[in-house]
């Protein structure tokens, strides 16, 4: 196999294969791929420092590199911070509705915890009636705003940043796991002997 040197080559190498992540480090993951024809490949996928990544499980049914994806919303849209200024009556129901709205807006790829930045639980804010609810892409905040309005929480929105002029971020999706980075590079590796 020739060494992939461009994003198109990495996309072709992945080509919807299944496989597993065999090693995770701060700036690379080692991956073994299994193809429908029974062939196998192995490679070290390097990515930039500070990359956003989430590891869910080692095995994956599908590998792909995307330039548009729900986890990239924060990189292509303006973001906003949402606050409330009044308590709600049914805290658990409102928190649950917020969770569902975020799940829907991100196709299940993000949760409220992803947008809380180590803040106290949102139930605490809703009960107290003041404070930070979340900071997220505008489309995600827009999905949550009507829930807070209906609950009487008096939501306030503060625009916190504009979108990047050009989004150079990509997301490498390996099943439910992903890595967001501006750069990816593949280093082919030897395929281990034995069953995959």
LOTOR-9177 format. One record per residue (C-alpha): residue in three letters; x, y, z; residue number from 1. Coordinates in steps of 0.02 Angstrom, whole numbers, plus 32768, in hexadecimal, padded with zeros to 4 digits. Each point is the difference from the previous one (the first is absolute). Layout:
NODE  resn     X     Y     Z  resi
NODE   Ala     X     Y     Z   NUM
...
***
This chain:
NODE  resn     X     Y     Z  resi
NODE   Unk  8000  8000  8000     1
NODE   Unk  8040  80AF  7FD9     2
NODE   Unk  8009  807F  808C     3
NODE   Unk  7F65  806F  8000     4
NODE   Unk  8039  80B5  7FFE     5
NODE   Unk  7F5F  8060  7FE9     6
NODE   Unk  7F55  8005  804F     7
NODE   Unk  7FB8  7FAC  7F64     8
NODE   Unk  807D  7F72  8015     9
NODE   Unk  7FD0  7FEB  80B7    10
NODE   Unk  7F49  7FFF  7FD1    11
NODE   Unk  8023  7F7B  7F7D    12
NODE   Unk  8063  7F9A  807E    13
NODE   Unk  7F70  8005  807C    14
NODE   Unk  7F7E  7FE1  7F77    15
NODE   Unk  7F75  7FD2  8079    16
NODE   Unk  8062  7F71  804D    17
NODE   Unk  7FDB  7FB5  80AA    18
NODE   Unk  8087  7FDD  807F    19
NODE   Unk  8044  802A  80AA    20
NODE   Unk  806A  8080  8059    21
NODE   Unk  8094  7FA3  804B    22
NODE   Unk  8061  8090  8050    23
NODE   Unk  7FD2  80B2  8030    24
NODE   Unk  807F  8089  8022    25
NODE   Unk  7FF5  80BE  800C    26
NODE   Unk  8029  8020  7F49    27
NODE   Unk  7FDC  7F5A  7FA9    28
NODE   Unk  7F93  7F65  8003    29
NODE   Unk  8035  7F58  7FBA    30
NODE   Unk  7F74  7FB0  7F9B    31
NODE   Unk  7FE8  7F56  7FAF    32
NODE   Unk  7F82  7FF8  7F72    33
NODE   Unk  7F9E  7F6C  7FBD    34
NODE   Unk  7FBA  800E  7F51    35
NODE   Unk  7F66  7FA9  7FB7    36
NODE   Unk  8071  7F98  7F8E    37
NODE   Unk  805A  7FBA  809A    38
NODE   Unk  809F  8065  7FEC    39
NODE   Unk  804A  805E  8093    40
NODE   Unk  8065  80A0  8014    41
NODE   Unk  8053  8054  8093    42
NODE   Unk  8034  80B4  8016    43
NODE   Unk  802D  8086  807C    44
NODE   Unk  7F91  8097  7FE9    45
NODE   Unk  8056  809E  803C    46
NODE   Unk  7F9E  809D  802C    47
NODE   Unk  802A  80AD  8042    48
NODE   Unk  801F  8029  80B7    49
NODE   Unk  7F67  803B  805D    50
NODE   Unk  7F8C  7F9B  7F91    51
NODE   Unk  7F52  7FE3  8047    52
NODE   Unk  7FE6  7F45  8010    53
NODE   Unk  7F87  7F87  804E    54
NODE   Unk  8023  7F48  8014    55
NODE   Unk  7F67  7F92  801A    56
NODE   Unk  8039  7F50  7FD2    57
NODE   Unk  808F  7FAB  7FA6    58
NODE   Unk  7F9C  7FA9  7F78    59
NODE   Unk  7FA3  805F  7F79    60
NODE   Unk  7F90  7FCD  7F71    61
NODE   Unk  8028  8095  7F91    62
NODE   Unk  8094  8078  7FEA    63
NODE   Unk  7FF2  80A6  7FA4    64
NODE   Unk  804E  80AD  7FF6    65
NODE   Unk  7F82  808F  7FF4    66
NODE   Unk  8006  80BB  7FDF    67
NODE   Unk  7F4B  8015  8038    68
NODE   Unk  7FBC  7FA7  8098    69
NODE   Unk  7F9A  802C  809D    70
NODE   Unk  809D  8002  806E    71
NODE   Unk  804A  8088  7F8F    72
NODE   Unk  7F73  807D  8022    73
NODE   Unk  806B  8064  807A    74
NODE   Unk  8082  8017  7F78    75
NODE   Unk  7F8B  803B  7F76    76
NODE   Unk  7F7A  8063  805C    77
NODE   Unk  8002  8096  8073    78
NODE   Unk  7FF3  7FCA  80B5    79
NODE   Unk  7F93  8046  8088    80
NODE   Unk  7FF3  7FF6  80BC    81
NODE   Unk  7F56  7FE4  804F    82
NODE   Unk  7FD2  803E  80AE    83
NODE   Unk  7F5E  7FFB  8064    84
NODE   Unk  7FB9  8085  8074    85
NODE   Unk  7F6B  7FA8  8053    86
NODE   Unk  7FE5  7F56  8052    87
NODE   Unk  7F97  7F77  7FB0    88
NODE   Unk  7F7C  7F96  8056    89
NODE   Unk  8027  7F54  7FBA    90
NODE   Unk  80BE  7FFF  7FFE    91
NODE   Unk  8013  7F48  7FCF    92
NODE   Unk  7F86  800D  7F6E    93
NODE   Unk  8054  809D  7FBC    94
NODE   Unk  80AE  7FB3  8012    95
NODE   Unk  7FC1  7F64  7FA6    96
NODE   Unk  7FB4  8068  7F74    97
NODE   Unk  80A5  805E  7FEC    98
NODE   Unk  805D  7F5A  7FF4    99
NODE   Unk  7F88  7FC3  7F79   100
NODE   Unk  800F  80A3  7F9E   101
NODE   Unk  80BE  7FF6  8001   102
NODE   Unk  7FFC  7F49  7FCF   103
NODE   Unk  7F8E  802A  7F6D   104
NODE   Unk  8061  809C  7FC9   105
NODE   Unk  80A5  7F9F  7FFD   106
NODE   Unk  7FBB  7F5A  7FBF   107
NODE   Unk  8031  7FAF  80A5   108
NODE   Unk  80B8  8032  7FF8   109
NODE   Unk  7FFF  807F  808F   110
NODE   Unk  7FB1  800F  80AD   111
NODE   Unk  7FDE  8092  8075   112
NODE   Unk  809D  7FD1  8061   113
NODE   Unk  8067  8027  7F64   114
NODE   Unk  7FBF  80B4  8008   115
NODE   Unk  8008  801E  80BC   116
NODE   Unk  80BF  8012  800F   117
NODE   Unk  800F  7FB2  80AE   118
NODE   Unk  7F72  8069  8046   119
NODE   Unk  7F8C  7FC1  808A   120
NODE   Unk  7F6F  7F95  7FC2   121
NODE   Unk  7F81  8061  7F98   122
NODE   Unk  7F7A  7FCD  807D   123
NODE   Unk  8057  8070  8080   124
NODE   Unk  7FF6  8095  7F8A   125
NODE   Unk  7F4A  7FDF  7FD2   126
NODE   Unk  7FCF  7FED  80B7   127
NODE   Unk  805D  809F  8034   128
NODE   Unk  7FBB  8061  7F6D   129
NODE   Unk  80A2  8052  7FCB   130
NODE   Unk  80A2  7FD1  7FAB   131
NODE   Unk  8054  7FB0  7F6C   132
NODE   Unk  7FA1  7F76  7FA7   133
NODE   Unk  8074  7FDB  7F6E   134
NODE   Unk  8076  8043  7F7B   135
NODE   Unk  7FEB  7FAE  7F56   136
NODE   Unk  7FE8  801B  7F46   137
NODE   Unk  7F6D  8073  7FDD   138
NODE   Unk  7F97  7F75  7FB3   139
NODE   Unk  800F  7F9A  80A0   140
NODE   Unk  7FD9  8095  8070   141
NODE   Unk  7F6D  802B  7F8F   142
NODE   Unk  7FB9  7F52  801F   143
NODE   Unk  8009  8018  80BE   144
NODE   Unk  7FC2  80B5  800B   145
NODE   Unk  7F45  7FDA  7FE3   146
NODE   Unk  8003  7F7C  808A   147
NODE   Unk  803F  807F  807D   148
NODE   Unk  7F84  8084  7FC2   149
NODE   Unk  7F6C  7F88  8015   150
NODE   Unk  803D  7FD2  80AF   151
NODE   Unk  8006  80B8  8033   152
NODE   Unk  80BD  7FFF  801E   153
NODE   Unk  8017  80AA  7FAA   154
NODE   Unk  8092  7FCC  7F91   155
NODE   Unk  8083  807C  7FC6   156
NODE   Unk  8073  7FE2  7F6D   157
NODE   Unk  80AE  804B  7FED   158
NODE   Unk  805B  7FE9  7F5B   159
NODE   Unk  80B0  7FC9  802E   160
NODE   Unk  8058  7FE9  7F5A   161
NODE   Unk  7FE9  8002  7F46   162
NODE   Unk  801F  7F6D  7F8F   163
NODE   Unk  80AC  7FE5  7FBA   164
NODE   Unk  8017  804F  7F55   165
NODE   Unk  802A  7F55  7FBB   166
NODE   Unk  7FEE  7F60  8061   167
NODE   Unk  8099  7F94  7FED   168
NODE   Unk  7FC8  7F82  8082   169
NODE   Unk  7FD5  7F4F  7FD2   170
NODE   Unk  7FBE  7F73  8068   171
NODE   Unk  803F  7F4F  7FF8   172
NODE   Unk  7F6E  7F92  8035   173
NODE   Unk  8025  7F4E  8038   174
NODE   Unk  7F55  7FBD  8032   175
NODE   Unk  7FC8  8069  8095   176
NODE   Unk  80B1  803F  8021   177
NODE   Unk  8047  8099  7FA9   178
NODE   Unk  8092  8077  7FEF   179
NODE   Unk  7FED  80B5  7FC8   180
NODE   Unk  809D  8051  7FBA   181
NODE   Unk  803E  8072  7F77   182
NODE   Unk  8083  7F82  7FCB   183
NODE   Unk  8004  7F44  7FEB   184
NODE   Unk  808F  7F97  7FBE   185
NODE   Unk  8007  7F46  7FE6   186
NODE   Unk  809A  7F97  8023   187
NODE   Unk  7FE7  7F50  7FBB   188
NODE   Unk  802E  7F75  8079   189
NODE   Unk  8019  7F45  7FF2   190
NODE   Unk  7F62  7F9B  8014   191
NODE   Unk  8012  7F8C  8097   192
NODE   Unk  7FF9  7F47  7FDC   193
NODE   Unk  7F6E  7F9B  803D   194
NODE   Unk  7F46  801D  8008   195
NODE   Unk  7FBF  80B2  800A   196
***
